[in-house]
């Protein structure tokens, strides 16, 4: 794993390579187990830029509304319209068949929430203490 990427993820937390890799591998296995158990038909995509992986998108399009389970970009590609491009394409695909999209965003993730709101996501019905539930409806044209 690239050292700069490790530093970005852990914001100054100093861990030796082996324990750090073991922790990341464990977290990845737990997350993938959660997805496989609760969203077995979810699509998992790697977001590429010039052939280099820069992020991931996990969406379950077999349920209504479509559920964005996870979207993430490495720090060097955040705030460069990559996320909005990916989500705009997802909203267009949903609008083409009349599907809504929902997701949960951490209440402290203001940049992501601002992006979702610019794309037309509005408050959903089942927010929690740590996450806000947002939903996008196909009649919202700001994203497509």
HELIX and SHEET records of a PDB file:
HELIX    1   1 UNK A    3  UNK A   10  1                                   8    
HELIX    2   2 UNK A   17  UNK A   38  1                                  22    
HELIX    3   3 UNK A   75  UNK A   77  5                                   3    
HELIX    4   4 UNK A   82  UNK A   97  1                                  16    
HELIX    5   5 UNK A  110  UNK A  118  1                                   9    
SHEET    1   A 6 UNK A  43  UNK A  49  0                                        
SHEET    2   A 6 UNK A  52  UNK A  60 -1                                        
SHEET    3   A 6 UNK A  66  UNK A  73 -1                                        
SHEET    4   A 6 UNK A 101  UNK A 106  1                                        
SHEET    5   A 6 UNK A 131  UNK A 136 -1                                        
SHEET    6   A 6 UNK A 122  UNK A 123 -1                                        
END                                                                             
